[in-house]
């Protein structure tokens, strides 16, 4: 299993990559997606899933470019009203990434579609 935090100090923005058995998920990708592509190559994994914990009004996310470059599916919480290709997920949604199981918890508050 692989886990890495990517921290962009100028925006106080943390993003994450988790991987297992050749598959990876990126959470809240920053605009410059090269770091995730490089990490995936170094780890020998394919980015298959991208999660946005909420729609970010304070910076531009790299989810669309990362999805285009990897073929990954983008997931966001329900009630976001997003206008890009995505899968809206709710409380209890689960996916398997290699041997890991990821389960979504709906956490509305910061924004209506917030998930963790």
Steps between C-alpha positions, in 0.01 A plus 500: 500500500612856425386829654642846438393850590581782258498841667494828309606757758404815310135387504512290819360222282549132582426224252560128524577192296420150623588188306480124525551214256575726203203736544498851646257765619580872526309717746462877442763534226680830464506677163846371402429132442855405401585409860231229503599366160863482613409331829279248319781417259751462785262271690402301191129575544219635283283786626144367466301720740498869597302630797415861573404537866307814401491751218782743569424870459843612620720329239486317167502122522687275259230231501388557142849494349601202713187311391564583134862387519435177692145395414414513872147552627429819698279466809336785692237515770135535413339846496798678345336600174824445310505545123778260411505124444490330839335236714307648790533288813324494832547365847610136495620491138790253474770419248786256512847620406720192488462344844370823659134579541413868501168607652353847463361689797270791418608802706286794384577823677802671347320451168179303428690229305788452748621142540789328670 
